[in-house]
Every structure is written in structure tokens, then in C-alpha cells.
Amino acid sequence: MGRLTTDKKEKIRWFERARNLAVNGKAQKAIDLIDTYVREFRSEDIDFYLLKGSVLEMQTKYQKAVSVYRKVLRLDPRNVRAMIDLGDVYSSSGKAQYQTALFYYNRALSLLKRGRFYLDLDEEIISACVGIADVLLELRRPLDACKCIVYGLQRCPADTLLVDALQRSKAAYDGLQKQGRSKGSKGRQ
């Protein structure tokens, strides 16, 4: 029978051990440790599930990561971090999943705009905006990508990830404009 409670210090020790294993390339050991923690303490701890999803994502086990992130959303339907992470998984899964990625990123950004965040509002706005922009660039929608990045820059004006994403969006827009001119009026419809 598993233990029913744990104090905060013990939880932090378990979490740090699992995170260190993952960072040091021992992903499966990290997952095993997380599963042991959840089982022993009968825990529905979102932090551990988010870490497990992240480790699975690093291993490119996208379907398993999706299952874990969806579990987080069942426990906390407005968990912005899980939505961003789901967006990341779906955007990494190929073109067929881009609309699903946009759904999760936009859902997260909507909550972020209302002040709902998991750990760090600015960092999560940056993650959501860059994720949205990257998918929109893949969909050849650089103007929409620029609009999203501009929102992020209004919130976090000096962030280098956002500045880089804006530069990529502008370059993509300029490239499409040149293609449109070389193809005549077709590109401007």
C-alpha cells in the first residue's frame, strides 16, 4: 500500500531527482522515478505529470506525452503550461497536426491574456507567441505570425526569442511578397 502524504521538502527531493535524471540523459529512469512517486504517494501532482510529459517529448514519444498532458488538463482544465506543451508536441508532429497545435497555443494565450498562468506569465506568453508564430510560418501565414509576435513584444519588449521570431516572420513575409510579384497578380489575391 502506498503512502498517502508527503511533505513539501520530500516532494521537492523526488522532483529534483527526476529532473536531474532527465537532464543527465537518463530519461527512462526519470520516468520510472516519477511513476514510483505517483504510485507511492497516490499523487495526482501536476508538476510531476508535466515533467513526465516533457521527458517523453524529449524522447519523441509524442503520443505518450499527449496522454500525460491531457491528464493534466483533466486535473486542471485551465493549465496553461499543459496547453503550451500540447501545442509544442502537435507542432513537432508534422503538418497534419498544425491546426491542433494552434488550438492549444491560442487557448493558452487566451488564458494568459486574462492573467492565468502556471509559473511565469511572461515566459509562458513568450512560449505561446513563439509557438503560434512558428506554426503560422509553416502554414505560410507570416503576417499573422508577425501580429502574434507583436503582441508578445508589447508584453516583453526585449525578449530575444520574440525578436528572432519577428525577424523570421518578416523574412518569410518578404519572401512571399517577392514570390507574389514574380508570379504576377496570383500572389496578391
C-alpha positions in Angstrom: 0.0 0.0 0.0 1.4 3.4 -1.0 1.9 6.3 1.4 -0.8 8.8 1.5 1.0 12.0 2.2 4.4 13.6 1.7 5.8 16.8 2.9 6.9 19.6 0.6 10.6 19.0 1.1 10.2 15.3 0.2 8.2 16.2 -2.9 10.9 18.7 -3.9 13.6 16.0 -3.4 11.7 13.5 -5.6 11.1 16.1 -8.3 14.7 17.3 -8.3 16.0 13.7 -8.6 13.7 13.0 -11.5 14.6 16.3 -13.2 18.3 15.7 -12.8 18.0 12.2 -14.2 16.2 13.6 -17.3 18.8 16.4 -17.7 21.6 13.9 -17.5 20.2 11.8 -20.3 18.6 9.1 -18.1 15.1 9.7 -19.3 13.7 6.3 -18.6 15.0 6.3 -15.0 13.4 9.8 -14.6 10.0 8.4 -15.9 10.3 5.4 -13.6 11.0 7.6 -10.6 8.0 9.8 -11.4 5.8 6.8 -11.8 7.1 5.5 -8.4 6.4 8.8 -6.7 2.8 8.9 -8.2 2.2 5.3 -7.1 3.8 5.5 -3.6 2.1 8.8 -2.6 -1.1 8.2 -4.6 -0.3 11.6 -6.1 -2.1 13.5 -8.8 0.7 16.1 -8.7 0.6 18.2 -11.8 4.3 19.2 -11.6 5.3 15.5 -11.9 3.0 14.9 -14.8 4.3 18.0 -16.6 7.9 16.8 -16.1 6.9 13.3 -17.3 5.3 14.8 -20.4 8.4 16.9 -21.1 10.7 13.9 -20.7 8.5 11.8 -23.1 8.5 14.7 -25.5 12.3 14.8 -25.4 12.3 11.2 -26.3 9.9 12.0 -29.2 7.3 9.7 -27.6 4.7 12.2 -28.7 1.6 10.0 -28.2 2.5 9.2 -24.6 3.4 12.9 -24.0 -0.1 13.9 -25.3 -1.7 11.4 -22.9 0.1 12.8 -20.0 -0.6 16.5 -20.9 -4.3 15.6 -21.4 -4.3 14.0 -17.9 -3.0 17.3 -16.6 -5.9 19.1 -18.3 -8.4 16.7 -16.8 -7.0 17.6 -13.4 -6.7 21.3 -14.2 -8.7 22.3 -17.4 -7.1 25.7 -17.4 -3.4 24.6 -17.0 -1.6 26.9 -19.4 1.7 25.0 -19.3 0.0 21.8 -20.4 -1.7 23.6 -23.3 1.6 25.1 -24.5 3.3 21.8 -24.1 0.5 20.1 -26.2 1.0 22.8 -28.8 4.7 22.0 -28.9 4.0 18.3 -29.3 1.5 18.8 -32.0 3.7 21.3 -33.9 6.5 18.8 -33.7 4.2 16.0 -35.1 4.1 17.4 -38.6 1.9 19.4 -40.9 -1.3 17.4 -40.3 -1.2 18.5 -36.6 -0.6 22.2 -37.1 -4.3 23.2 -36.6 -4.4 21.2 -33.3 -1.1 22.9 -32.2 -2.7 26.3 -33.0 -5.8 25.4 -31.0 -3.8 24.7 -27.8 -1.4 27.6 -28.2 -4.3 30.0 -28.8 -6.3 28.6 -25.9 -3.2 29.1 -23.7 -2.7 32.6 -25.0 -6.3 33.5 -24.3 -5.9 32.5 -20.7 -2.6 34.3 -20.4 -4.2 37.5 -21.7 -6.6 37.2 -18.7 -3.7 36.7 -16.2 -4.0 32.9 -15.8 -0.5 31.3 -15.8 1.3 28.3 -14.4 4.7 29.6 -13.2 5.8 32.7 -15.0 3.4 34.9 -17.0 6.0 36.5 -19.3 7.8 33.2 -20.0 4.5 31.5 -20.9 3.4 34.4 -23.1 6.7 34.1 -24.9 6.4 30.3 -25.4 2.8 30.6 -26.7 3.6 33.5 -29.1 6.7 31.9 -30.5 4.8 28.5 -30.8 1.9 30.2 -32.7 4.3 32.1 -34.9 6.3 29.0 -35.8 3.2 27.1 -36.8 1.9 30.1 -38.8 5.2 30.4 -40.6 5.0 26.7 -41.5 1.4 27.4 -42.8 2.9 30.3 -44.9 1.0 32.9 -42.9 3.8 35.3 -41.9 1.6 38.4 -41.4 -0.4 36.6 -38.8 2.8 35.3 -37.2 4.0 39.0 -37.0 0.8 40.1 -35.4 1.2 37.4 -32.7 4.8 38.3 -32.1 4.0 42.0 -31.8 1.6 41.1 -29.0 4.3 39.2 -27.2 6.8 42.1 -27.7 4.3 44.6 -26.2 4.4 42.5 -23.1 8.1 41.5 -23.2 9.8 44.1 -25.4 13.4 42.9 -25.0 12.9 39.2 -25.3 15.4 37.7 -27.8 13.2 34.8 -28.7 10.4 37.1 -29.7 12.7 39.4 -31.6 14.2 36.4 -33.5 10.7 35.2 -34.3 9.7 38.6 -35.6 12.7 38.7 -37.9 11.9 35.2 -39.2 8.3 36.3 -39.8 9.3 39.4 -41.6 11.8 37.5 -43.8 9.1 35.0 -44.6 6.6 37.8 -45.5 9.2 39.5 -47.7 9.9 36.2 -49.4 6.2 35.6 -50.1 5.9 39.2 -51.4 8.8 38.6 -53.9 7.2 35.3 -55.0 3.9 37.1 -55.4 5.5 39.7 -57.6 7.3 37.1 -59.7 4.0 35.2 -60.2 2.0 38.3 -61.2 -1.3 39.1 -59.5 -1.8 35.5 -58.3 0.2 36.1 -55.1 -1.8 39.1 -54.2 -5.3 37.7 -54.2 
